Amino acid sequence: MLSTPQLASFAINILKESCGNNVNRMDNSNQEIISRLKFIGQLKKGEKINTRHMYVQPDGISTTFSRTFMYQDNRGNALNFCQDTITRSFELLISFERSDNHCDKVLFSHLLTDLQQSTVGLNNLKFTYITDTKFCCDMDTLLQSINARLDRYATNLEKNDVGLNVTEITKKNDKK
């Protein structure tokens, strides 16, 4: 016969398996990709992403409990969400760049700015999980990839209304 703690542990494991820990709900619409990119850019230090319901949660014991037992989510899901969003955003950027449509050219410019801004949110997310070396390495790799790919568009970035380049945004974020 199982003891009460063993039974509770068994029940929790069954719930985890039935609900599934990995969430990948990337909508294909351009608007959703851009919205998610903007969402990433708005992340603040200490905030965790609830990928299932698309909102941020402050770091703390109640969030830990919630993310473990009630609305299962984890940093792996957050990393996948960020990587997928950035990958899709660059695909969209190339599509807008190749287009002859004026609206797409305007969206191209906005998307460049959003990609720049996403580095701020990604750095903040990295800070949230600073004790997880692997997560931080994955974030560093993603950030380096973004910066390398944005470097191709440096002249376009200088012309944007924001007037900041990737290095300036990163420096501003480090001061916060």
N, C-alpha and C positions, 0 to 999 in steps of 0.2 A: 504494500500500500504506500502511496506517495504522501510525503509530509506536506503541510500547507505551503511552505516556501518552494518546494519542488513543484507542486501543482501550479502555483502562481507563475513560476518560471516557465513551465511547460506551456501554460496558456498564453503567456506573452510571446513565446517563440512561434506558436501556431498563428497568433494574430499577425505577427511580423511577416510570416511567410504568405499568409492569405492576402494581405494588403499589398505586398510587394514594396521593396525599398527603393527600387530604381524607377525614376519618373522621367519620361521623355515625351513631352507634349509640345513639340515645336510645330506650331502652325505654319503653313506654307505661305500665307499671304505676306506681301511686302510690308503692309502696314503693321502687321504683328511683329515682324522681324525688327522694324525700326522702333516700335514701341518697347520691345524687350531690350534693345540696345540702349535706349534712353533710360529705361529702368535701371540697368547696370550702372550707367553713369551717375545716377542719383544715390547710389549706396553710400552710407556713411560708416565710419569706423565703429565696430561693435555690432553692426547689423548682420543678421543672417537671412538668407533668401529661403522663403518657403516656395519651392518650385511647383508644388502641387496646386496651390491657390494663388500664386503670384503676389505675394506681399512680403514685407520685411518684418523680422522679429528681432527685438533687442536681445543681446547676449545676456543670459542669466539662467537661474535654476528653473524658473517656470518654462522658459523656452526649451531648455534641455529636456525637461519632463515631457513637454508637448511633442517635441520632435522625435523622442524615443518611443513613446507609448501611444499617443493619441493620433497625431497627424505625422506619421513616420516620414522623415526626411533626413538628409544628411549632407555633409560637405561634398561628398562625391557627386550627388545630384546637382549641387550648386556649381561645381566645377564643370560638369557635362553641359549644364544649361549655358554657362558663360562661353565655353568653347564652341558649342553649336551656334549660339547667337553671333559670335564674332565671325565664325566661318561663313555663315549665311549672309552676314552683313557685307563681307568683302565680295562675295558672289554678286550681291545686289549692287554694290559699288561699281564693279566691272560692267555690269549690265547697263547701269545708268551712264557710265562713261562712254560706252560704245553707241548709245542711242543718239539719234538726231533730233529727238523731241526736246523742245525747250523746257518743258516741265521736268523731264528726266535730268536735264543738266542742272536745274535748280535743286532737285532732290539729291543729286550727286554732291553738290556743295554742302548741303545740310548733313548728309550722311558722313562726309569727311569730318565735320565738326563733332558729330555724335560719336564717331569712332575715337576721336581724340579724347572726348570727355569720358568715354567708357574706361580709359586707363586710370582715371581718378577713382572711379567706383571699384575697379579691380584691385587697385592698391589698397583701398579701404577694406575690401573683403579679405585680402591677404593679411592685413593687420588683425582682423577679427580672429583668424586662425593661425596667428603667428607661432604658436607652439607646435603646429603640425608641419614638420620640415618638408615632407613630401608635397603637401598641399601648396606650401609656399614656393617650392621649386616648380611645380606645375604652373602656378600663377606667374612666376618670373618668366618661364618659357613662353606663356601666352602673351605677356606684356612685351617681351622682346620681339615676338613675331608681329604683333600689332605695330610696334614702332618701326620695325624694318619695312613692313609693307606700306606704312604711311609715309615713309621717307621718299618713296617714289612720287608722292603727291605734294612734296614740300612747297612748291611754288603755288599750288592751288590753296594750300592751307594758309599761306601768308596772305592771300587775297580774301579769305573768308572774313565775315563781319567780326568774328570773335577776335581775330588778330593774334592768337596765341599758337605757338607751335607745341609739339608734344613735349619737348624738354621744359618749356615754361610751365605747362600744366602740371607736369610731374614735380617740378620744384615747388609750385604753389601748394600741391597736395602734401609734400613733405613738411611744409611749415605748419600745417594744421595740427 
